[in-house]
Amino acid sequence: MIFKLIILGLVIYGVYILFIREGNLLDQVKEKTKRAASKAAEKEDAETVVECHKCGVYVSVDEAILKDGYYYCSKECAGVK
Ligand SMILES: [Zn+2]
């Protein structure tokens, strides 16, 4: 009887451990999916980066200053004050 109880306990423990591991695995998959999504978003941002005509620094188009058909990283580089 006691031996059977121990076996039963081990089986329950094993199932319990399996469920915990499976839960962690699911979390890891979710985490990876999130990271992949954020990386894809970063890539999209990187595509809109332009090089400063004066110093060669890369800036996003939103931050860049357009002057005489060239992009500049800052007002100093663009010669605007
Ligand atoms: Zn610059």
PDB file of the backbone (N, CA, C, O) and the ligand in Angstrom, with CONECT records:
HET     ZN  A 101       1
ATOM      1  N   MET A   1       0.836  -1.227   0.000  1.00  0.00           N
ATOM      2  CA  MET A   1       0.000   0.000   0.000  1.00  0.00           C
ATOM      3  C   MET A   1       0.860   1.263   0.000  1.00  0.00           C
ATOM      4  O   MET A   1       0.653   2.166  -0.811  1.00  0.00           O
ATOM      5  N   ILE A   2       1.818   1.315   0.911  1.00  0.00           N
ATOM      6  CA  ILE A   2       2.695   2.497   1.009  1.00  0.00           C
ATOM      7  C   ILE A   2       3.478   2.687  -0.289  1.00  0.00           C
ATOM      8  O   ILE A   2       3.650   3.811  -0.760  1.00  0.00           O
ATOM      9  N   PHE A   3       3.953   1.576  -0.862  1.00  0.00           N
ATOM     10  CA  PHE A   3       4.715   1.619  -2.111  1.00  0.00           C
ATOM     11  C   PHE A   3       3.872   2.227  -3.234  1.00  0.00           C
ATOM     12  O   PHE A   3       4.361   3.039  -4.019  1.00  0.00           O
ATOM     13  N   LYS A   4       2.598   1.824  -3.300  1.00  0.00           N
ATOM     14  CA  LYS A   4       1.685   2.359  -4.318  1.00  0.00           C
ATOM     15  C   LYS A   4       1.489   3.860  -4.139  1.00  0.00           C
ATOM     16  O   LYS A   4       1.425   4.613  -5.110  1.00  0.00           O
ATOM     17  N   LEU A   5       1.394   4.277  -2.884  1.00  0.00           N
ATOM     18  CA  LEU A   5       1.203   5.707  -2.594  1.00  0.00           C
ATOM     19  C   LEU A   5       2.409   6.515  -3.051  1.00  0.00           C
ATOM     20  O   LEU A   5       2.279   7.615  -3.587  1.00  0.00           O
ATOM     21  N   ILE A   6       3.604   5.931  -2.819  1.00  0.00           N
ATOM     22  CA  ILE A   6       4.833   6.610  -3.226  1.00  0.00           C
ATOM     23  C   ILE A   6       4.861   6.768  -4.756  1.00  0.00           C
ATOM     24  O   ILE A   6       5.194   7.831  -5.280  1.00  0.00           O
ATOM     25  N   ILE A   7       4.498   5.672  -5.459  1.00  0.00           N
ATOM     26  CA  ILE A   7       4.449   5.711  -6.934  1.00  0.00           C
ATOM     27  C   ILE A   7       3.471   6.787  -7.402  1.00  0.00           C
ATOM     28  O   ILE A   7       3.766   7.586  -8.291  1.00  0.00           O
ATOM     29  N   LEU A   8       2.296   6.777  -6.772  1.00  0.00           N
ATOM     30  CA  LEU A   8       1.261   7.751  -7.122  1.00  0.00           C
ATOM     31  C   LEU A   8       1.779   9.176  -6.899  1.00  0.00           C
ATOM     32  O   LEU A   8       1.575  10.076  -7.715  1.00  0.00           O
ATOM     33  N   GLY A   9       2.460   9.340  -5.757  1.00  0.00           N
ATOM     34  CA  GLY A   9       3.039  10.650  -5.443  1.00  0.00           C
ATOM     35  C   GLY A   9       4.054  11.081  -6.486  1.00  0.00           C
ATOM     36  O   GLY A   9       4.072  12.239  -6.902  1.00  0.00           O
ATOM     37  N   LEU A  10       4.895  10.155  -6.906  1.00  0.00           N
ATOM     38  CA  LEU A  10       5.928  10.442  -7.907  1.00  0.00           C
ATOM     39  C   LEU A  10       5.289  10.829  -9.245  1.00  0.00           C
ATOM     40  O   LEU A  10       5.734  11.755  -9.923  1.00  0.00           O
ATOM     41  N   VAL A  11       4.225  10.085  -9.602  1.00  0.00           N
ATOM     42  CA  VAL A  11       3.529  10.367 -10.872  1.00  0.00           C
ATOM     43  C   VAL A  11       2.935  11.775 -10.835  1.00  0.00           C
ATOM     44  O   VAL A  11       3.080  12.544 -11.786  1.00  0.00           O
ATOM     45  N   ILE A  12       2.269  12.103  -9.731  1.00  0.00           N
ATOM     46  CA  ILE A  12       1.671  13.438  -9.584  1.00  0.00           C
ATOM     47  C   ILE A  12       2.769  14.507  -9.633  1.00  0.00           C
ATOM     48  O   ILE A  12       2.612  15.550 -10.268  1.00  0.00           O
ATOM     49  N   TYR A  13       3.878  14.226  -8.950  1.00  0.00           N
ATOM     50  CA  TYR A  13       5.002  15.153  -8.927  1.00  0.00           C
ATOM     51  C   TYR A  13       5.558  15.347 -10.338  1.00  0.00           C
ATOM     52  O   TYR A  13       5.870  16.461 -10.757  1.00  0.00           O
ATOM     53  N   GLY A  14       5.672  14.206 -11.069  1.00  0.00           N
ATOM     54  CA  GLY A  14       6.192  14.255 -12.439  1.00  0.00           C
ATOM     55  C   GLY A  14       5.310  15.086 -13.347  1.00  0.00           C
ATOM     56  O   GLY A  14       5.802  15.903 -14.125  1.00  0.00           O
ATOM     57  N   VAL A  15       4.010  14.879 -13.248  1.00  0.00           N
ATOM     58  CA  VAL A  15       3.056  15.648 -14.065  1.00  0.00           C
ATOM     59  C   VAL A  15       3.156  17.128 -13.700  1.00  0.00           C
ATOM     60  O   VAL A  15       3.132  17.997 -14.572  1.00  0.00           O
ATOM     61  N   TYR A  16       3.269  17.399 -12.407  1.00  0.00           N
ATOM     62  CA  TYR A  16       3.366  18.768 -11.910  1.00  0.00           C
ATOM     63  C   TYR A  16       4.593  19.465 -12.505  1.00  0.00           C
ATOM     64  O   TYR A  16       4.506  20.593 -12.991  1.00  0.00           O
ATOM     65  N   ILE A  17       5.741  18.770 -12.457  1.00  0.00           N
ATOM     66  CA  ILE A  17       6.986  19.304 -13.006  1.00  0.00           C
ATOM     67  C   ILE A  17       6.846  19.552 -14.507  1.00  0.00           C
ATOM     68  O   ILE A  17       7.278  20.585 -15.021  1.00  0.00           O
ATOM     69  N   LEU A  18       6.235  18.589 -15.203  1.00  0.00           N
ATOM     70  CA  LEU A  18       6.047  18.711 -16.651  1.00  0.00           C
ATOM     71  C   LEU A  18       5.236  19.956 -16.996  1.00  0.00           C
ATOM     72  O   LEU A  18       5.565  20.697 -17.922  1.00  0.00           O
ATOM     73  N   PHE A  19       4.159  20.169 -16.221  1.00  0.00           N
ATOM     74  CA  PHE A  19       3.307  21.327 -16.481  1.00  0.00           C
ATOM     75  C   PHE A  19       4.075  22.625 -16.253  1.00  0.00           C
ATOM     76  O   PHE A  19       3.944  23.577 -17.021  1.00  0.00           O
ATOM     77  N   ILE A  20       4.877  22.654 -15.188  1.00  0.00           N
ATOM     78  CA  ILE A  20       5.669  23.863 -14.904  1.00  0.00           C
ATOM     79  C   ILE A  20       6.654  24.121 -16.045  1.00  0.00           C
ATOM     80  O   ILE A  20       6.789  25.250 -16.518  1.00  0.00           O
ATOM     81  N   ARG A  21       7.337  23.065 -16.477  1.00  0.00           N
ATOM     82  CA  ARG A  21       8.308  23.224 -17.570  1.00  0.00           C
ATOM     83  C   ARG A  21       7.626  23.671 -18.856  1.00  0.00           C
ATOM     84  O   ARG A  21       8.142  24.511 -19.592  1.00  0.00           O
ATOM     85  N   GLU A  22       6.432  23.079 -19.116  1.00  0.00           N
ATOM     86  CA  GLU A  22       5.702  23.433 -20.327  1.00  0.00           C
ATOM     87  C   GLU A  22       5.293  24.902 -20.280  1.00  0.00           C
ATOM     88  O   GLU A  22       5.318  25.616 -21.282  1.00  0.00           O
ATOM     89  N   GLY A  23       4.911  25.326 -19.059  1.00  0.00           N
ATOM     90  CA  GLY A  23       4.529  26.727 -18.877  1.00  0.00           C
ATOM     91  C   GLY A  23       5.701  27.644 -19.172  1.00  0.00           C
ATOM     92  O   GLY A  23       5.557  28.653 -19.862  1.00  0.00           O
ATOM     93  N   ASN A  24       6.883  27.278 -18.634  1.00  0.00           N
ATOM     94  CA  ASN A  24       8.082  28.071 -18.890  1.00  0.00           C
ATOM     95  C   ASN A  24       8.414  28.107 -20.372  1.00  0.00           C
ATOM     96  O   ASN A  24       8.805  29.142 -20.912  1.00  0.00           O
ATOM     97  N   LEU A  25       8.253  26.962 -21.018  1.00  0.00           N
ATOM     98  CA  LEU A  25       8.551  26.860 -22.443  1.00  0.00           C
ATOM     99  C   LEU A  25       7.648  27.803 -23.233  1.00  0.00           C
ATOM    100  O   LEU A  25       8.096  28.494 -24.148  1.00  0.00           O
ATOM    101  N   LEU A  26       6.370  27.818 -22.860  1.00  0.00           N
ATOM    102  CA  LEU A  26       5.420  28.700 -23.539  1.00  0.00           C
ATOM    103  C   LEU A  26       5.811  30.157 -23.344  1.00  0.00           C
ATOM    104  O   LEU A  26       5.727  30.963 -24.270  1.00  0.00           O
ATOM    105  N   ASP A  27       6.248  30.493 -22.104  1.00  0.00           N
ATOM    106  CA  ASP A  27       6.687  31.859 -21.824  1.00  0.00           C
ATOM    107  C   ASP A  27       7.886  32.224 -22.683  1.00  0.00           C
ATOM    108  O   ASP A  27       7.973  33.331 -23.215  1.00  0.00           O
ATOM    109  N   GLN A  28       8.823  31.260 -22.811  1.00  0.00           N
ATOM    110  CA  GLN A  28      10.020  31.511 -23.617  1.00  0.00           C
ATOM    111  C   GLN A  28       9.660  31.760 -25.076  1.00  0.00           C
ATOM    112  O   GLN A  28      10.228  32.642 -25.720  1.00  0.00           O
ATOM    113  N   VAL A  29       8.715  30.979 -25.594  1.00  0.00           N
ATOM    114  CA  VAL A  29       8.274  31.152 -26.981  1.00  0.00           C
ATOM    115  C   VAL A  29       7.640  32.525 -27.157  1.00  0.00           C
ATOM    116  O   VAL A  29       7.884  33.225 -28.140  1.00  0.00           O
ATOM    117  N   LYS A  30       6.817  32.891 -26.173  1.00  0.00           N
ATOM    118  CA  LYS A  30       6.174  34.206 -26.224  1.00  0.00           C
ATOM    119  C   LYS A  30       7.215  35.316 -26.212  1.00  0.00           C
ATOM    120  O   LYS A  30       7.118  36.293 -26.954  1.00  0.00           O
ATOM    121  N   GLU A  31       8.226  35.140 -25.339  1.00  0.00           N
ATOM    122  CA  GLU A  31       9.298  36.134 -25.212  1.00  0.00           C
ATOM    123  C   GLU A  31      10.045  36.275 -26.539  1.00  0.00           C
ATOM    124  O   GLU A  31      10.333  37.385 -26.986  1.00  0.00           O
ATOM    125  N   LYS A  32      10.360  35.118 -27.170  1.00  0.00           N
ATOM    126  CA  LYS A  32      11.081  35.132 -28.447  1.00  0.00           C
ATOM    127  C   LYS A  32      10.257  35.819 -29.519  1.00  0.00           C
ATOM    128  O   LYS A  32      10.790  36.585 -30.322  1.00  0.00           O
ATOM    129  N   THR A  33       8.959  35.548 -29.534  1.00  0.00           N
ATOM    130  CA  THR A  33       8.078  36.174 -30.524  1.00  0.00           C
ATOM    131  C   THR A  33       8.067  37.681 -30.328  1.00  0.00           C
ATOM    132  O   THR A  33       8.107  38.450 -31.288  1.00  0.00           O
ATOM    133  N   LYS A  34       8.013  38.091 -29.057  1.00  0.00           N
ATOM    134  CA  LYS A  34       8.023  39.523 -28.747  1.00  0.00           C
ATOM    135  C   LYS A  34       9.313  40.170 -29.237  1.00  0.00           C
ATOM    136  O   LYS A  34       9.302  41.234 -29.855  1.00  0.00           O
ATOM    137  N   ARG A  35      10.438  39.491 -28.940  1.00  0.00           N
ATOM    138  CA  ARG A  35      11.739  40.035 -29.335  1.00  0.00           C
ATOM    139  C   ARG A  35      11.856  40.135 -30.847  1.00  0.00           C
ATOM    140  O   ARG A  35      12.374  41.120 -31.373  1.00  0.00           O
ATOM    141  N   ALA A  36      11.373  39.110 -31.545  1.00  0.00           N
ATOM    142  CA  ALA A  36      11.431  39.097 -33.008  1.00  0.00           C
ATOM    143  C   ALA A  36      10.606  40.250 -33.565  1.00  0.00           C
ATOM    144  O   ALA A  36      10.994  40.903 -34.534  1.00  0.00           O
ATOM    145  N   ALA A  37       9.465  40.485 -32.937  1.00  0.00           N
ATOM    146  CA  ALA A  37       8.587  41.557 -33.392  1.00  0.00           C
ATOM    147  C   ALA A  37       9.260  42.913 -33.182  1.00  0.00           C
ATOM    148  O   ALA A  37       9.206  43.780 -34.054  1.00  0.00           O
ATOM    149  N   SER A  38       9.901  43.095 -32.010  1.00  0.00           N
ATOM    150  CA  SER A  38      10.560  44.365 -31.732  1.00  0.00           C
ATOM    151  C   SER A  38      11.769  44.555 -32.643  1.00  0.00           C
ATOM    152  O   SER A  38      12.075  45.674 -33.056  1.00  0.00           O
ATOM    153  N   LYS A  39      12.454  43.453 -32.952  1.00  0.00           N
ATOM    154  CA  LYS A  39      13.594  43.539 -33.864  1.00  0.00           C
ATOM    155  C   LYS A  39      13.139  43.957 -35.254  1.00  0.00           C
ATOM    156  O   LYS A  39      13.800  44.756 -35.917  1.00  0.00           O
ATOM    157  N   ALA A  40      12.007  43.414 -35.692  1.00  0.00           N
ATOM    158  CA  ALA A  40      11.465  43.773 -37.000  1.00  0.00           C
ATOM    159  C   ALA A  40      11.115  45.251 -37.029  1.00  0.00           C
ATOM    160  O   ALA A  40      11.316  45.930 -38.035  1.00  0.00           O
ATOM    161  N   ALA A  41      10.584  45.746 -35.898  1.00  0.00           N
ATOM    162  CA  ALA A  41      10.232  47.161 -35.800  1.00  0.00           C
ATOM    163  C   ALA A  41      11.498  48.018 -35.880  1.00  0.00           C
ATOM    164  O   ALA A  41      11.507  49.072 -36.517  1.00  0.00           O
ATOM    165  N   GLU A  42      12.563  47.553 -35.226  1.00  0.00           N
ATOM    166  CA  GLU A  42      13.837  48.288 -35.268  1.00  0.00           C
ATOM    167  C   GLU A  42      14.362  48.360 -36.695  1.00  0.00           C
ATOM    168  O   GLU A  42      14.871  49.393 -37.131  1.00  0.00           O
ATOM    169  N   LYS A  43      14.232  47.249 -37.417  1.00  0.00           N
ATOM    170  CA  LYS A  43      14.706  47.211 -38.800  1.00  0.00           C
ATOM    171  C   LYS A  43      13.956  48.217 -39.656  1.00  0.00           C
ATOM    172  O   LYS A  43      14.543  48.896 -40.498  1.00  0.00           O
ATOM    173  N   GLU A  44      12.658  48.303 -39.432  1.00  0.00           N
ATOM    174  CA  GLU A  44      11.852  49.257 -40.185  1.00  0.00           C
ATOM    175  C   GLU A  44      12.330  50.681 -39.934  1.00  0.00           C
ATOM    176  O   GLU A  44      12.398  51.492 -40.857  1.00  0.00           O
ATOM    177  N   ASP A  45      12.661  50.984 -38.677  1.00  0.00           N
ATOM    178  CA  ASP A  45      13.177  52.303 -38.340  1.00  0.00           C
ATOM    179  C   ASP A  45      14.520  52.540 -39.010  1.00  0.00           C
ATOM    180  O   ASP A  45      14.798  53.640 -39.489  1.00  0.00           O
ATOM    181  N   ALA A  46      15.357  51.500 -39.041  1.00  0.00           N
ATOM    182  CA  ALA A  46      16.697  51.627 -39.590  1.00  0.00           C
ATOM    183  C   ALA A  46      16.652  51.934 -41.082  1.00  0.00           C
ATOM    184  O   ALA A  46      17.577  52.536 -41.628  1.00  0.00           O
ATOM    185  N   GLU A  47      15.593  51.526 -41.725  1.00  0.00           N
ATOM    186  CA  GLU A  47      15.487  51.767 -43.166  1.00  0.00           C
ATOM    187  C   GLU A  47      15.289  53.236 -43.490  1.00  0.00           C
ATOM    188  O   GLU A  47      15.573  53.677 -44.604  1.00  0.00           O
ATOM    189  N   THR A  48      14.799  53.997 -42.510  1.00  0.00           N
ATOM    190  CA  THR A  48      14.547  55.407 -42.752  1.00  0.00           C
ATOM    191  C   THR A  48      15.684  56.285 -42.238  1.00  0.00           C
ATOM    192  O   THR A  48      15.502  57.476 -41.985  1.00  0.00           O
ATOM    193  N   VAL A  49      16.883  55.662 -42.084  1.00  0.00           N
ATOM    194  CA  VAL A  49      18.050  56.407 -41.588  1.00  0.00           C
ATOM    195  C   VAL A  49      18.814  57.013 -42.761  1.00  0.00           C
ATOM    196  O   VAL A  49      18.967  56.382 -43.807  1.00  0.00           O
ATOM    197  N   VAL A  50      19.287  58.230 -42.577  1.00  0.00           N
ATOM    198  CA  VAL A  50      20.067  58.909 -43.616  1.00  0.00           C
ATOM    199  C   VAL A  50      21.419  59.333 -43.046  1.00  0.00           C
ATOM    200  O   VAL A  50      21.580  59.470 -41.833  1.00  0.00           O
ATOM    201  N   GLU A  51      22.382  59.537 -43.933  1.00  0.00           N
ATOM    202  CA  GLU A  51      23.730  59.924 -43.503  1.00  0.00           C
ATOM    203  C   GLU A  51      23.863  61.438 -43.534  1.00  0.00           C
ATOM    204  O   GLU A  51      23.428  62.098 -44.477  1.00  0.00           O
ATOM    205  N   CYS A  52      24.478  61.975 -42.476  1.00  0.00           N
ATOM    206  CA  CYS A  52      24.748  63.409 -42.429  1.00  0.00           C
ATOM    207  C   CYS A  52      25.761  63.751 -43.526  1.00  0.00           C
ATOM    208  O   CYS A  52      26.798  63.100 -43.651  1.00  0.00           O
ATOM    209  N   HIS A  53      25.444  64.786 -44.321  1.00  0.00           N
ATOM    210  CA  HIS A  53      26.294  65.153 -45.462  1.00  0.00           C
ATOM    211  C   HIS A  53      27.649  65.690 -44.988  1.00  0.00           C
ATOM    212  O   HIS A  53      28.639  65.609 -45.715  1.00  0.00           O
ATOM    213  N   LYS A  54      27.690  66.228 -43.789  1.00  0.00           N
ATOM    214  CA  LYS A  54      28.939  66.849 -43.314  1.00  0.00           C
ATOM    215  C   LYS A  54      29.802  65.886 -42.502  1.00  0.00           C
ATOM    216  O   LYS A  54      30.974  65.691 -42.823  1.00  0.00           O
ATOM    217  N   CYS A  55      29.241  65.286 -41.459  1.00  0.00           N
ATOM    218  CA  CYS A  55      30.061  64.479 -40.546  1.00  0.00           C
ATOM    219  C   CYS A  55      29.864  62.973 -40.732  1.00  0.00           C
ATOM    220  O   CYS A  55      30.615  62.186 -40.155  1.00  0.00           O
ATOM    221  N   GLY A  56      28.881  62.559 -41.516  1.00  0.00           N
ATOM    222  CA  GLY A  56      28.702  61.138 -41.804  1.00  0.00           C
ATOM    223  C   GLY A  56      27.948  60.368 -40.753  1.00  0.00           C
ATOM    224  O   GLY A  56      27.836  59.145 -40.840  1.00  0.00           O
ATOM    225  N   VAL A  57      27.426  61.062 -39.757  1.00  0.00           N
ATOM    226  CA  VAL A  57      26.640  60.394 -38.715  1.00  0.00           C
ATOM    227  C   VAL A  57      25.281  60.006 -39.282  1.00  0.00           C
ATOM    228  O   VAL A  57      24.669  60.754 -40.045  1.00  0.00           O
ATOM    229  N   TYR A  58      24.819  58.809 -38.889  1.00  0.00           N
ATOM    230  CA  TYR A  58      23.520  58.347 -39.365  1.00  0.00           C
ATOM    231  C   TYR A  58      22.424  58.805 -38.410  1.00  0.00           C
ATOM    232  O   TYR A  58      22.495  58.582 -37.201  1.00  0.00           O
ATOM    233  N   VAL A  59      21.430  59.438 -38.969  1.00  0.00           N
ATOM    234  CA  VAL A  59      20.279  59.895 -38.181  1.00  0.00           C
ATOM    235  C   VAL A  59      18.999  59.484 -38.893  1.00  0.00           C
ATOM    236  O   VAL A  59      18.983  59.294 -40.109  1.00  0.00           O
ATOM    237  N   SER A  60      17.921  59.350 -38.113  1.00  0.00           N
ATOM    238  CA  SER A  60      16.637  58.999 -38.723  1.00  0.00           C
ATOM    239  C   SER A  60      16.119  60.210 -39.501  1.00  0.00           C
ATOM    240  O   SER A  60      16.417  61.356 -39.164  1.00  0.00           O
ATOM    241  N   VAL A  61      15.357  59.941 -40.519  1.00  0.00           N
ATOM    242  CA  VAL A  61      14.847  61.013 -41.382  1.00  0.00           C
ATOM    243  C   VAL A  61      14.054  62.035 -40.562  1.00  0.00           C
ATOM    244  O   VAL A  61      14.092  63.234 -40.839  1.00  0.00           O
ATOM    245  N   ASP A  62      13.337  61.539 -39.549  1.00  0.00           N
ATOM    246  CA  ASP A  62      12.530  62.426 -38.713  1.00  0.00           C
ATOM    247  C   ASP A  62      13.387  63.463 -37.989  1.00  0.00           C
ATOM    248  O   ASP A  62      12.979  64.614 -37.832  1.00  0.00           O
ATOM    249  N   GLU A  63      14.593  63.044 -37.544  1.00  0.00           N
ATOM    250  CA  GLU A  63      15.476  63.950 -36.799  1.00  0.00           C
ATOM    251  C   GLU A  63      16.394  64.739 -37.722  1.00  0.00           C
ATOM    252  O   GLU A  63      16.913  65.785 -37.332  1.00  0.00           O
ATOM    253  N   ALA A  64      16.598  64.255 -38.925  1.00  0.00           N
ATOM    254  CA  ALA A  64      17.542  64.885 -39.839  1.00  0.00           C
ATOM    255  C   ALA A  64      17.022  66.234 -40.329  1.00  0.00           C
ATOM    256  O   ALA A  64      15.819  66.481 -40.404  1.00  0.00           O
ATOM    257  N   ILE A  65      17.993  67.101 -40.660  1.00  0.00           N
ATOM    258  CA  ILE A  65      17.634  68.419 -41.190  1.00  0.00           C
ATOM    259  C   ILE A  65      17.946  68.413 -42.684  1.00  0.00           C
ATOM    260  O   ILE A  65      19.075  68.132 -43.086  1.00  0.00           O
ATOM    261  N   LEU A  66      16.958  68.718 -43.491  1.00  0.00           N
ATOM    262  CA  LEU A  66      17.111  68.722 -44.943  1.00  0.00           C
ATOM    263  C   LEU A  66      17.444  70.142 -45.398  1.00  0.00           C
ATOM    264  O   LEU A  66      16.682  71.083 -45.180  1.00  0.00           O
ATOM    265  N   LYS A  67      18.610  70.263 -46.039  1.00  0.00           N
ATOM    266  CA  LYS A  67      19.015  71.596 -46.516  1.00  0.00           C
ATOM    267  C   LYS A  67      19.746  71.443 -47.848  1.00  0.00           C
ATOM    268  O   LYS A  67      20.689  70.658 -47.954  1.00  0.00           O
ATOM    269  N   ASP A  68      19.326  72.173 -48.840  1.00  0.00           N
ATOM    270  CA  ASP A  68      19.913  72.148 -50.187  1.00  0.00           C
ATOM    271  C   ASP A  68      19.983  70.723 -50.755  1.00  0.00           C
ATOM    272  O   ASP A  68      20.927  70.374 -51.464  1.00  0.00           O
ATOM    273  N   GLY A  69      18.988  69.921 -50.437  1.00  0.00           N
ATOM    274  CA  GLY A  69      18.930  68.557 -50.973  1.00  0.00           C
ATOM    275  C   GLY A  69      19.782  67.558 -50.216  1.00  0.00           C
ATOM    276  O   GLY A  69      19.849  66.398 -50.621  1.00  0.00           O
ATOM    277  N   TYR A  70      20.440  67.959 -49.127  1.00  0.00           N
ATOM    278  CA  TYR A  70      21.257  67.051 -48.327  1.00  0.00           C
ATOM    279  C   TYR A  70      20.686  66.952 -46.915  1.00  0.00           C
ATOM    280  O   TYR A  70      20.066  67.882 -46.398  1.00  0.00           O
ATOM    281  N   TYR A  71      20.921  65.788 -46.317  1.00  0.00           N
ATOM    282  CA  TYR A  71      20.482  65.590 -44.936  1.00  0.00           C
ATOM    283  C   TYR A  71      21.636  65.870 -43.984  1.00  0.00           C
ATOM    284  O   TYR A  71      22.780  65.508 -44.255  1.00  0.00           O
ATOM    285  N   TYR A  72      21.325  66.518 -42.870  1.00  0.00           N
ATOM    286  CA  TYR A  72      22.331  66.799 -41.843  1.00  0.00           C
ATOM    287  C   TYR A  72      21.831  66.296 -40.489  1.00  0.00           C
ATOM    288  O   TYR A  72      20.629  66.249 -40.229  1.00  0.00           O
ATOM    289  N   CYS A  73      22.801  65.916 -39.621  1.00  0.00           N
ATOM    290  CA  CYS A  73      22.428  65.336 -38.334  1.00  0.00           C
ATOM    291  C   CYS A  73      21.977  66.396 -37.345  1.00  0.00           C
ATOM    292  O   CYS A  73      21.152  66.129 -36.471  1.00  0.00           O
ATOM    293  N   SER A  74      22.520  67.602 -37.484  1.00  0.00           N
ATOM    294  CA  SER A  74      22.200  68.644 -36.524  1.00  0.00           C
ATOM    295  C   SER A  74      22.202  70.010 -37.213  1.00  0.00           C
ATOM    296  O   SER A  74      22.617  70.139 -38.365  1.00  0.00           O
ATOM    297  N   LYS A  75      21.741  71.001 -36.503  1.00  0.00           N
ATOM    298  CA  LYS A  75      21.732  72.375 -37.045  1.00  0.00           C
ATOM    299  C   LYS A  75      23.165  72.868 -37.279  1.00  0.00           C
ATOM    300  O   LYS A  75      23.429  73.623 -38.214  1.00  0.00           O
ATOM    301  N   GLU A  76      24.082  72.427 -36.413  1.00  0.00           N
ATOM    302  CA  GLU A  76      25.486  72.823 -36.549  1.00  0.00           C
ATOM    303  C   GLU A  76      26.048  72.346 -37.883  1.00  0.00           C
ATOM    304  O   GLU A  76      26.706  73.107 -38.592  1.00  0.00           O
ATOM    305  N   CYS A  77      25.788  71.083 -38.225  1.00  0.00           N
ATOM    306  CA  CYS A  77      26.283  70.499 -39.479  1.00  0.00           C
ATOM    307  C   CYS A  77      25.600  71.150 -40.684  1.00  0.00           C
ATOM    308  O   CYS A  77      26.223  71.338 -41.730  1.00  0.00           O
ATOM    309  N   ALA A  78      24.346  71.485 -40.537  1.00  0.00           N
ATOM    310  CA  ALA A  78      23.589  72.085 -41.640  1.00  0.00           C
ATOM    311  C   ALA A  78      23.965  73.550 -41.828  1.00  0.00           C
ATOM    312  O   ALA A  78      23.680  74.149 -42.865  1.00  0.00           O
ATOM    313  N   GLY A  79      24.609  74.119 -40.811  1.00  0.00           N
ATOM    314  CA  GLY A  79      25.003  75.528 -40.869  1.00  0.00           C
ATOM    315  C   GLY A  79      23.831  76.455 -40.592  1.00  0.00           C
ATOM    316  O   GLY A  79      23.839  77.629 -40.962  1.00  0.00           O
ATOM    317  N   VAL A  80      22.822  75.897 -39.930  1.00  0.00           N
ATOM    318  CA  VAL A  80      21.642  76.693 -39.577  1.00  0.00           C
ATOM    319  C   VAL A  80      21.722  77.061 -38.095  1.00  0.00           C
ATOM    320  O   VAL A  80      22.072  76.220 -37.268  1.00  0.00           O
ATOM    321  N   LYS A  81      21.402  78.308 -37.757  1.00  0.00           N
ATOM    322  CA  LYS A  81      21.444  78.680 -36.341  1.00  0.00           C
ATOM    323  C   LYS A  81      20.162  79.375 -35.940  1.00  0.00           C
ATOM    324  O   LYS A  81      20.007  79.765 -34.783  1.00  0.00           O
TER     325      LYS A  81
HETATM  326 ZN    ZN A 101      26.587  65.937 -38.871  1.00  0.00          ZN2+
END
